[in-house]
């Protein structure tokens, strides 16, 4: 199974926010979209970084609630790891586990963002794959 299988099930919609938005605005967008991380993109749509719920919580724990007025750029992760639609589920699981990250933007051949996957998406796909294999084995044994 491949990343493209995940995207075909969940879709390619990518939510993004400006690096100049506040952390409070970002938290609201995360809540409204029921997502755990969001891409920070410049006006041309180029990815500048990623900011997650965890990043916001860490910022609050370090500096207090006033930090919610800070810009996304102050605490987003830059140098973001990405994957491609042709990458295998195994490959992305290895990256997510070794780098301790829960979200990976999916980039196309031109470098543009074509989707975003989470560890939850990967686990769901792996479960789907495992169940399909089990059903195939049952069918094989029964015949």
C-alpha positions as CSV (number, residue, x, y, z in Angstrom):
1,X,0.0,0.0,0.0
2,X,1.0,3.5,-0.8
3,X,0.4,7.1,0.4
4,X,-1.7,7.6,-2.7
5,X,-4.1,5.0,-1.2
6,X,-4.6,7.1,1.9
7,X,-5.2,10.2,-0.1
8,X,-7.7,8.4,-2.3
9,X,-9.7,7.6,0.8
10,X,-9.4,10.8,2.8
11,X,-9.0,13.3,0.0
12,X,-6.3,15.9,-0.9
13,X,-7.7,18.9,1.0
14,X,-4.9,20.7,2.8
15,X,-5.6,23.3,5.4
16,X,-3.1,26.1,5.7
17,X,-2.5,29.3,7.6
18,X,-0.2,32.3,7.2
19,X,3.0,32.4,9.3
20,X,1.8,35.8,10.3
21,X,-1.4,34.5,11.9
22,X,-1.5,34.3,15.7
23,X,-1.3,31.1,17.6
24,X,-4.9,31.7,18.9
25,X,-6.2,32.0,15.3
26,X,-4.3,28.8,14.5
27,X,-5.9,27.0,17.4
28,X,-9.3,28.0,16.2
29,X,-8.6,26.7,12.7
30,X,-7.3,23.4,14.1
31,X,-10.5,23.1,16.2
32,X,-12.8,24.1,13.4
33,X,-11.3,21.5,11.0
34,X,-10.8,18.8,13.6
35,X,-7.1,18.4,12.7
36,X,-3.9,18.2,14.8
37,X,-1.5,20.1,12.6
38,X,-1.6,22.8,9.9
39,X,0.7,24.0,7.2
40,X,2.1,27.5,7.4
41,X,2.2,28.8,3.8
42,X,3.3,32.1,2.3
43,X,0.9,34.1,0.1
44,X,2.1,32.1,-3.0
45,X,1.1,28.8,-1.3
46,X,4.7,27.8,-0.6
47,X,5.1,25.8,2.6
48,X,7.1,27.6,5.3
49,X,6.6,25.2,8.1
50,X,4.1,23.1,10.1
51,X,2.5,24.0,13.4
52,X,0.7,21.4,15.6
53,X,-1.5,21.4,18.7
54,X,1.5,20.1,20.5
55,X,3.6,23.2,19.4
56,X,1.0,25.5,20.8
57,X,0.7,23.7,24.1
58,X,4.5,23.7,24.5
59,X,4.6,27.5,23.8
60,X,1.8,28.1,26.4
61,X,3.6,25.9,29.0
62,X,6.9,27.8,28.5
63,X,5.6,31.4,28.3
64,X,2.0,31.5,29.5
65,X,-1.3,32.2,27.7
66,X,0.0,35.6,26.4
67,X,1.9,33.6,23.8
68,X,-1.3,33.0,22.0
69,X,-0.9,36.5,20.4
70,X,2.5,35.5,19.0
71,X,2.8,34.7,15.3
72,X,2.9,31.2,14.0
73,X,6.4,31.8,12.6
74,X,7.7,32.1,16.2
75,X,7.0,28.4,17.1
76,X,6.3,26.5,13.8
77,X,8.5,23.6,12.8
78,X,10.7,24.5,9.7
79,X,12.7,22.0,7.7
80,X,9.6,19.8,7.5
81,X,9.9,16.2,6.5
82,X,7.6,15.3,3.6
83,X,6.6,12.2,1.6
84,X,5.4,11.5,-1.9
85,X,2.2,9.7,-3.0
86,X,4.4,6.8,-4.3
87,X,6.0,6.2,-0.9
88,X,4.9,3.0,0.8
89,X,3.1,2.9,4.1
90,X,6.1,1.2,5.6
91,X,8.4,4.0,4.5
92,X,6.2,6.7,6.0
93,X,5.8,4.7,9.2
94,X,9.6,4.5,9.5
95,X,10.0,8.3,9.1
96,X,7.2,9.1,11.5
97,X,8.6,6.7,14.1
98,X,12.2,7.6,13.8
99,X,11.6,11.3,13.7
100,X,8.8,11.3,16.3
101,X,6.4,13.2,14.0
102,X,2.7,12.7,13.5
103,X,2.0,14.6,10.3
104,X,3.6,14.5,6.9
105,X,2.8,16.8,4.0
106,X,2.6,14.9,0.7
107,X,4.5,16.7,-2.2
108,X,4.1,16.2,-5.9
109,X,6.8,15.9,-8.5
110,X,6.8,19.7,-8.8
111,X,7.4,20.1,-5.1
112,X,3.8,21.4,-4.5
113,X,1.7,20.1,-1.6
114,X,-0.8,17.5,-2.8
115,X,-2.1,16.3,0.6
116,X,-1.3,15.8,4.3
117,X,-1.3,12.5,6.2
118,X,-1.3,11.8,9.9
119,X,-0.1,8.8,11.9
120,X,-3.9,8.1,12.4
121,X,-4.3,7.9,8.6
122,X,-1.4,5.6,8.3
123,X,-2.6,3.3,11.1
124,X,-6.1,3.2,9.6
125,X,-4.6,2.2,6.2
126,X,-2.5,-0.5,7.7
127,X,-5.5,-1.9,9.5
128,X,-7.5,-1.9,6.3
129,X,-4.6,-3.6,4.5
130,X,-4.3,-6.3,7.3
131,X,-8.0,-7.0,7.3
132,X,-8.0,-7.4,3.5
133,X,-5.1,-9.8,3.7
134,X,-6.9,-11.8,6.4
135,X,-10.1,-12.0,4.3
136,X,-8.0,-13.1,1.3
137,X,-6.4,-15.9,3.3
138,X,-9.8,-17.0,4.6
139,X,-11.1,-17.2,1.1
140,X,-8.1,-19.1,-0.1
141,X,-8.3,-21.6,2.8
142,X,-12.1,-22.1,2.2
143,X,-11.6,-23.0,-1.5
